[in-house]
Amino acid sequence: MVSNSSDTAAPARAPLSSTATNGLKIVVVGGFGVGKTTLVGSVSEIRPLNTEETMTRAGEGIDDLSGIQDKRSTTVAFDFGRITLNAENVLYIFGAPGQERFWFLWDRLFSGALGAVVLVDTRRLEESWYAIDRLEHHGTPFVVARNNFGPQEHTLDEIRAALDLGAHVPLIDCDARDRTSSKQVLIELVRHLQHLAQAQTTGEDTP
């Protein structure tokens, strides 16, 4: 495996506190080339581990490059980053590979995850359907974030309808290249998880 950084400059290495006792896992999923590696790299407090390899002719006719013809590398296993929440709790972020030929890894990555971020690109929206289906199959709570690569032709309400998302699923905009924007996505996921936990405690119906 190769340890590289994303297009975002890697932050300085931050040692893990000896008081950290609780590791919390989330996953970032979505279609091929949607920006998962970039998002993990932009929020991680350590130099992210990723398994990006240069794309070769072996992928021709297999990997769909529609809308991302300039892409030159791809994740072949997973990305990994870390955020320290407080003295005891650490958030571990796993980015899943996007190509269909690596989807068999997803179920293993979902194991033990508290929740997930589904990153979508409106140019290739149909590639998000499988991610949503697998998360719903596993009963893993998730939020959906539209990665803004440029001017957007569709509203968030239109995207919600196209993805057939329930009203209870948070849907937000983000820029995976921007640390503050990417952190806001994770904050939204945490809020969603807290809401679900509170609803379960009080006996409210949850979707």
N, C-alpha and C positions, 0 to 999 in steps of 0.2 A: 504494500500500500504506500502511497505517496502522500506526504503531509505538505499540502500547499495552502496558500491563502486564496481568498476570492479576489475579485477585482478591488474590493475595499482594502485599504491598508490594514495590516494586522495590528491589533493592539499589543501593548507590552504584556509580557507574561505575568499573570497574577497568581501567586502561590495560594493553594487551598488552605484555609484556616484549619488548625488542628482541632477546633471546636465543632467543625461541620460533622453532623451525625445523620442527616436526612437527605438523601438524594431523590429529587423529583424529576421525572422523565416526561418530556413532550416530544412529539414528532412533527416534522414539517413535510407535507406531501403535496403532490400536484403533478402536472404533466411535464413532459420533457422540455427543458429550456425555459421554465417559467420563472426561475430566479431563486430556487431553494438554497443553493450553495451560497449565493450572494447574501441572502437574508441571515443565514447562520453565521457567516463571516462578519456581518456588520454588527451583530449584537453580542457576539462572544467576547468575554473578557480575556480569553487566552487565544493564542494563535490557533485557529480552528484546524482540526484534522479533517482532511477530505481525501477522497479517492478518485480525483479527476485524472482521466487519461486522455491523451490526444485522440481525436476521432480519426479513423482510418477508412480505407475503402471497404473494409470488412463489414462496415455498418451501412454501406450503400444498399438501398432497396429494403432495408430493415427499419432504420430510424427515420421517422418523418420529420424533415427539416422545413416544412411549410411555415413561412413567417419568421424563421430563425436561420436563414441560409448562412449567416456569418458565424455561427457557433462552431468553435474549433475544438472544444473539449467537453467531456461528459463524465458524470459521476457513475462509477461502476459498482459501488457497494453502499456507502453512506457518508454523510458529513457529520461532524461532531463538534459541538461547542459547549461552553459553560458560562453560567451567570451565578454569582453568589447573591442570594436574596438577603440573608442575614447571617449571624454567627453560626447558626445551626443548620440552615437550609440552603441547599445548592440545587440549581436548576440545570439539568443536562438536556441539551437540544440535539436531536438526531434528524438529519435531513435524508429523506428517502430518495433513491434513484428514480428518474422519471420514465425511462424507456420501458415499454411493455415487456421486453425480454428479461428485465430485472424485477418485475413485480412480485415474483415468488419470494423475494426478501421481505416484503412489506409486513406480512403476518408476524414474522419474528420481531421486526422493529416495533410493531404495535404492542407487543407483550409488555405489560407493566406500565404502559403510558397512562398518565392522568388525563391527557387530552392532546389535541392536535390542531395544527394550522393547515388549512387547505389553501395553497397559494394558486391563484388563477391568472391566466393571461387571456383577455377577451379575444385575441386573435386565434386562440386554440382552445376555446372553452370546453369543447367536447372531451378533451383529455382529462378534465376534472371529474367526470362522472364516475370513473372507476374508483378514484380515491374516496369520494363521498360514499359510494356503495360499500367499500370495504370497512370504512370507519363505522358506518351504521350497522354492518354485520357484526362487528366486534363490540358494539355498544360503547364506542369511544366518543366522548363529547368533543366537539370541534367548532372552530370559527372559520369563516372564509374571508380571505383578504385578496382584493384585486390589486395586482402589482401594476403600477402605472408606468408603462414604458413610453407613453406619449399621449397625445390627445385621445380622449375616450369618446366613442360614438354611442355608447349605451349607458343608461343610468343604472344605479345599483338595484333599483326595483326591477328593471328589465333583466339584469343578471340573476336576481333571485328567482324570477319566474323561469328563466331558461334552465337553471340548475334544479328547479323544483325544490327549493329550500323552504322549510317551515319557518314561520314567523319567529320562532324561538331561537333560530340559529343566527348569531351575529354575523353581519356582512359589512366589511369596512374597506376603505382605500388604504394603500400604503405604497411606499417606495422602498423596495428591498435594499437599495444602495445606501439608504440613509439610516443611521443608527437610531435616531430618535423615533423615526417613523416605524421601524421594525420593532423597537421596544414597545411602542403603543399597541402593536398587534398582540404581543405576548401579554401585555396588561389586560387587553380585552379578553383574551382566553382565560386568564386567571379570574377576572370578574365573572365570566360565564360559568366557570367551575364552582365559584363561591355561590352563585345564584342557585345552581343545581343542588349543591350540598344543603343549602338553607331550605330549599323546597322539600328535599327529602326528609330533613329533620322535622319540619312542621307538618309533614303529611300532605303537602300540596301535590296535585297531579303534575307530572313532568312528561313531555312528549317522548 
